[in-house]
Amino acid sequence: MSFFKFLTKPKTINIEDSNIANLGSDMEKKARLDASRKEPAWEGVGSAVGLRIFRIEKFKVVAVAQKEYGRFYNGDSYIVINTWKKPSEEKLYHDIHFWLGLKTSQDEAGTAAYKTVELDDYLGTLPIEHREVQGDESSLFKSYFKNLEILEGGVDSGFHHVTAEKHIQHLFKISLHSFAPSRSAHSDTGVTVTEVEISHKSLNSGDVFVLHAEKSIFVWIGSKAKGVEKIKAQEVARRIEDERDGKASVVVYDESDTDSTPFWTALGGKGPVMSAADAQKLVQRPKVEKTLVRLTNRSNSLTYKVESTGTPIHRTQLDSNDVFVVDSGDHVFVWIGSKADASERKHAVQFASDYLHSHGRPETLPVTVLNEGSEEQSAEFNLAVVA
């Protein structure tokens, strides 16, 4: 399988410039398989139901302590593998995600992508691969975590790297996501905690924020915030309070409170707060019609062809001889036919990236790669493609 080319932000990440942009030949695949068998981090991975997380540290795959699961730093790259099985089967299935922080370095992004493909080879090329970018994570990725935290900083790297600043204070934006561990039928409400700039400019009336100051943990509730967000934000604040061992206490303010001077002082000064409507406009994307694009090499040259736009995509439209990109609007799928030739397979994921770029689509969208025959493993794909 080929390799992910991604991201325009930050500009330092450009897979075309990496030394592994052209993976895909049988010889390269064999070399990766040999290397995967020598990678100590993969020992036992995927052999039992559960979640495993690894961080790239100076080109090495390092296991993350289980107590740190759900905590990601925007200067780093990670590999997350979820092993699961259907209630009626003993067979194990795998979803491998590599997650890129917006400030991760070129070398870490490249290593994470390469090692994801290597892990796929190690497990027998049966898993489904996913590329996740900070702020645009797929619903499946977020569903693994009851608490998903995106924090400033990261580990040192072999090249120039973002240095984690030691802030006394941190401001977190609280949002919600569906939580369904190990693809269980039961789901609950999870919390995404994202560190943002300490400024009134980061606030808006539609959300809840937690300001972790030296002696106080402020919960600031926007006037249009949802009830569940209010509750979850206070849970986050109490958790921080417990971690501080009594060195800081929780203080809650509504946006309309007139006695919230301590919060504004800790924030660095009071200023205008963005409305909930304007904040929604910033994250709202224009509605995009479903699109199906074919990559084929039948004429001894790779060609792209838009098969359909704006109509339901049916499984019967997918041809085993070729590679297809399915754009559902908020997620892009690369479907590789069982009879696709080597060139098509090699360029499949680059094809998806080129599609995003040429059509003006956000290049941070989740990208999922699956081979023909593994469709039933992806509920997200089956929502995008009618059987």
C-alpha positions in Angstrom: 0.0 0.0 0.0 1.2 3.5 -0.7 1.6 6.3 1.7 -0.3 9.3 2.9 0.5 12.7 1.5 -1.2 15.4 3.5 -1.7 18.8 5.1 -1.0 22.3 4.0 -0.9 23.5 7.6 1.6 23.6 9.0 3.6 24.1 5.8 6.6 22.1 7.2 4.6 18.9 6.6 4.9 17.9 3.0 4.9 14.2 2.3 6.2 14.7 -1.2 9.4 15.9 0.3 9.8 12.9 2.6 12.1 10.0 1.7 9.2 7.5 1.7 6.8 9.2 -0.7 7.1 6.5 -3.3 6.4 3.3 -1.3 4.5 0.6 -3.0 6.6 -1.9 -5.0 6.6 -5.6 -4.0 10.3 -5.2 -3.1 9.6 -2.3 -0.8 6.6 -4.2 0.7 8.9 -7.2 1.5 11.4 -4.8 3.0 8.8 -3.3 5.2 7.5 -6.7 6.3 11.0 -7.8 7.2 11.5 -4.5 9.2 8.1 -4.9 10.9 9.2 -8.3 12.3 12.2 -6.6 13.9 10.2 -3.7 15.4 10.1 -4.5 19.1 7.1 -2.2 19.7 4.8 -4.4 17.5 5.3 -7.5 19.7 1.9 -8.8 20.7 0.1 -5.8 19.1 -3.3 -6.8 17.6 -3.4 -10.2 19.4 -6.2 -9.3 21.8 -9.2 -6.9 21.9 -8.2 -3.5 23.1 -6.6 -0.1 22.3 -2.8 0.5 22.0 -1.2 3.9 21.5 2.3 4.7 20.4 4.1 8.0 20.0 7.0 8.8 17.6 10.0 9.9 19.5 13.2 10.6 17.6 12.2 8.2 14.8 11.3 5.4 17.3 7.9 3.9 18.1 7.4 4.3 21.9 4.4 2.9 23.7 2.3 5.4 25.6 1.4 4.6 29.2 -2.2 3.5 29.5 -2.9 6.3 32.0 -2.0 8.8 29.3 -4.5 7.3 26.7 -6.5 10.1 25.2 -3.9 12.8 25.8 -2.3 14.0 22.6 0.2 16.8 22.1 0.0 19.1 19.0 3.7 18.9 18.4 3.7 15.1 18.0 2.6 12.2 15.8 1.0 9.0 17.1 -0.1 5.6 16.0 -3.4 4.2 17.5 -4.5 0.7 16.9 -7.9 -0.6 18.0 -8.4 -4.4 17.9 -12.0 -5.6 18.1 -14.3 -8.4 17.2 -17.9 -8.9 16.3 -20.1 -10.4 19.1 -20.7 -13.6 17.1 -17.1 -14.1 16.0 -13.7 -14.9 17.4 -11.9 -13.3 14.5 -10.0 -10.1 15.4 -10.3 -6.9 13.3 -8.0 -3.9 13.4 -8.2 -0.2 12.7 -4.9 1.6 12.6 -4.9 5.4 12.8 -2.0 7.7 12.6 -2.7 11.1 14.2 -0.8 14.2 13.3 -0.7 17.3 15.6 -0.8 20.6 13.7 2.7 21.4 14.9 4.3 18.0 14.4 7.5 18.0 12.5 8.1 16.6 9.0 10.2 13.7 10.3 7.7 12.6 12.9 4.8 12.7 10.4 6.8 10.7 7.9 7.8 8.1 10.5 4.2 7.7 11.8 2.9 7.1 8.3 5.7 4.7 7.4 5.2 2.8 10.6 1.5 2.6 10.1 2.0 0.9 6.8 4.7 -1.3 8.4 2.2 -2.4 11.2 -0.4 -3.1 8.5 2.2 -5.5 6.9 3.0 -7.0 10.2 -0.7 -7.9 10.8 -1.1 -9.3 7.3 -2.5 -6.3 5.4 -6.0 -7.0 6.8 -6.4 -3.8 8.9 -8.2 -0.6 7.8 -5.9 2.4 7.8 -6.9 5.9 8.8 -5.2 9.3 8.7 -6.3 11.7 11.4 -5.3 15.4 11.7 -5.8 17.5 14.8 -9.1 19.2 14.9 -10.6 17.1 12.1 -10.6 13.7 13.7 -13.0 11.1 12.5 -16.0 10.1 14.7 -14.5 6.6 15.0 -11.2 7.9 16.4 -12.9 10.1 18.9 -15.2 7.3 20.0 -12.3 5.5 21.6 -11.9 8.1 24.3 -14.1 9.3 27.1 -11.7 12.2 27.5 -9.8 13.3 24.4 -7.3 16.0 25.3 -5.3 18.0 22.7 -2.5 19.9 24.5 0.3 22.3 23.5 3.8 20.9 23.3 5.6 17.6 22.3 8.7 15.5 22.7 12.1 16.3 21.2 12.8 15.1 17.7 15.7 14.1 15.6 15.3 17.4 13.6 14.0 20.8 14.6 10.9 20.4 16.7 8.3 22.4 18.5 9.5 23.0 22.1 6.8 22.6 24.8 6.5 25.8 26.7 6.0 25.5 30.5 2.8 27.5 30.9 1.7 28.3 34.4 -1.8 28.7 33.0 -3.7 26.8 30.3 -7.0 27.6 28.7 -9.1 24.7 27.4 -12.1 24.7 25.1 -14.7 22.0 26.0 -16.7 20.2 23.3 -18.5 16.9 23.1 -18.2 13.7 21.1 -19.8 10.2 21.0 -17.9 7.7 23.2 -18.3 4.0 22.2 -15.2 2.0 23.3 -14.1 -1.0 21.3 -16.9 -0.4 18.8 -19.5 -1.5 21.4 -23.2 -0.9 20.8 -23.4 1.2 23.9 -22.4 4.8 23.5 -22.1 7.8 25.9 -21.0 11.4 25.7 -17.3 11.9 25.6 -15.4 15.2 26.1 -12.8 16.8 23.8 -10.5 19.2 25.6 -8.5 21.4 23.3 -5.9 23.8 24.5 -6.3 27.3 23.0 -4.6 30.7 23.3 -5.0 32.4 26.7 -7.0 35.4 25.5 -10.6 36.7 25.4 -10.3 36.2 21.7 -10.5 32.4 22.2 -13.8 32.6 24.0 -17.3 32.5 22.5 -20.8 32.5 23.9 -21.6 29.1 22.6 -19.0 27.1 24.4 -17.6 26.4 27.9 -13.9 27.0 28.8 -11.7 25.9 31.6 -8.8 28.3 32.6 -6.2 26.4 34.7 -4.5 29.2 36.7 -2.0 28.8 39.4 -4.4 28.9 42.4 -7.8 28.6 40.7 -9.4 26.5 38.0 -12.0 28.7 36.4 -15.0 27.3 34.5 -16.4 30.0 32.2 -19.8 29.2 30.7 -20.9 31.0 27.6 -24.5 32.3 27.6 -25.5 29.9 24.8 -23.6 26.8 26.0 -25.4 23.5 26.2 -26.3 22.0 29.5 -24.3 18.8 28.9 -21.2 20.9 28.1 -21.6 22.7 31.3 -21.7 19.5 33.3 -18.7 18.0 31.4 -16.6 21.1 31.8 -17.1 21.0 35.5 -16.1 17.3 35.5 -12.9 18.3 33.7 -12.2 21.1 36.2 -12.7 18.7 39.2 -10.3 16.2 37.6 -7.7 19.0 37.3 -8.4 20.0 40.9 -7.8 16.4 42.1 -4.5 16.3 40.1 -3.4 19.5 41.8 -3.8 18.0 45.3 -5.5 21.0 46.8 -3.2 23.6 45.3 -6.0 25.0 43.2 -9.8 25.1 43.6 -12.7 25.3 41.1 -14.5 28.5 40.5 -17.5 28.7 38.1 -18.6 31.9 36.3 -21.4 32.4 33.8 -20.8 34.9 31.0 -23.3 37.3 32.5 -21.7 37.3 36.0 -20.6 40.7 37.1 -18.2 39.4 39.8 -15.9 37.5 37.4 -13.0 39.9 37.7 -10.6 37.1 39.0 -11.2 35.2 35.8 -10.6 38.1 33.5 -7.5 39.1 35.4 -6.1 35.5 35.1 -7.0 35.6 31.4 -4.9 38.7 30.8 -7.7 41.2 30.5 -11.4 41.5 29.6 -12.4 42.0 26.0 -15.3 41.4 23.6 -16.5 37.8 23.3 -17.4 36.3 20.0 -21.1 35.4 19.6 -22.1 31.7 19.3 -23.4 32.3 15.8 -20.1 33.8 14.6 -18.2 31.0 16.2 -20.3 28.4 14.5 -19.7 30.1 11.1 -15.9 29.7 11.6 -16.2 25.9 11.8 -19.1 25.4 9.5 -18.2 24.1 6.1 -20.2 24.5 2.9 -22.3 21.5 2.1 -20.6 19.2 -0.4 -22.3 16.6 -2.6 -21.1 13.1 -2.4 -18.5 12.4 -5.1 -17.1 9.2 -6.6 -13.8 9.3 -8.5 -12.1 6.4 -10.3 -8.3 5.9 -10.7 -7.5 3.6 -13.5 -4.4 2.4 -15.4 -6.1 0.6 -18.2 -4.5 2.7 -21.0 -1.0 2.3 -19.5 -1.3 5.8 -18.0 -3.0 6.7 -14.7 -6.2 8.6 -15.3 -8.8 10.1 -13.0 -12.5 10.2 -13.8 -15.4 11.5 -11.8 -18.0 8.8 -11.9 -20.8 10.6 -10.0 -21.6 13.7 -8.1 -24.7 14.6 -6.0 -26.3 11.2 -6.2 -26.2 8.2 -3.8 -23.1 6.0 -4.3 -23.8 2.3 -4.7 -21.4 -0.6 -4.0 -22.1 -1.8 -7.5 -20.4 1.2 -9.0 -17.1 0.1 -7.5 -15.0 -2.0 -10.0 -12.5 -4.6 -8.6 -10.1 -3.6 -11.4 -9.6 0.0 -10.1 -9.2 2.3 -7.2 -11.9 4.7 -6.1 -12.1 7.8 -3.9 -15.5 8.2 -2.1 -15.9 11.8 -0.7 -18.8 11.7 1.7 -18.4 15.4 2.6 -16.7 15.1 6.0 -14.7 12.0 5.3 -12.7 10.6 2.3 -12.4 6.9 1.7 -9.9 5.2 -0.7 -11.3 1.8 -1.9 -8.8 -0.5 -3.5 -10.2 -3.1 -5.8 -8.9 -6.7 -5.4 -7.7 -6.7 -9.1 -6.2 -3.2 -9.1 -2.7 -3.2 -10.7 0.5 -2.3 -8.8 0.6 1.2 -10.1 -3.0 2.0 -9.0 -2.3 0.6 -5.6 0.9 2.5 -5.3 -0.7 5.8 -6.1 -4.1 5.2 -4.3 -3.5 7.4 -1.3 -1.7 10.1 -3.2 -4.7 10.1 -5.5 -6.9 10.9 -2.5 -4.6 13.8 -1.5 -4.5 15.1 -5.1 -8.3 15.0 -5.2 -8.6 17.0 -2.0 -6.1 19.6 -3.2 -7.5 19.9 -6.8 -11.1 20.2 -5.6 -10.4 22.8 -2.9 -11.4 20.4 -0.1 -9.9 20.7 3.4 -6.7 18.7 3.3 -7.1 17.8 7.0 -10.2 15.7 6.4 -10.0 12.1 7.8 -8.8 9.7 5.1 -9.6 5.9 5.4 -8.0 3.3 3.2 -9.7 -0.1 2.8 -9.3 -3.0 0.5 -12.2 -4.7 -1.3 -13.7 -7.3 1.0 -13.2 -5.3 4.2 -16.2 -3.0 3.7 -18.2 -4.6 6.4 -15.5 -3.6 9.0 -16.2 0.1 8.4 -19.5 1.4 9.5 -18.5 4.8 8.3 -17.9 3.5 4.8 -21.2 1.8 4.8 -22.9 5.1 5.6 -21.2 6.7 2.6 -21.8 3.9 0.2 -25.2 2.1 -0.3 -24.9 -1.7 -0.4 
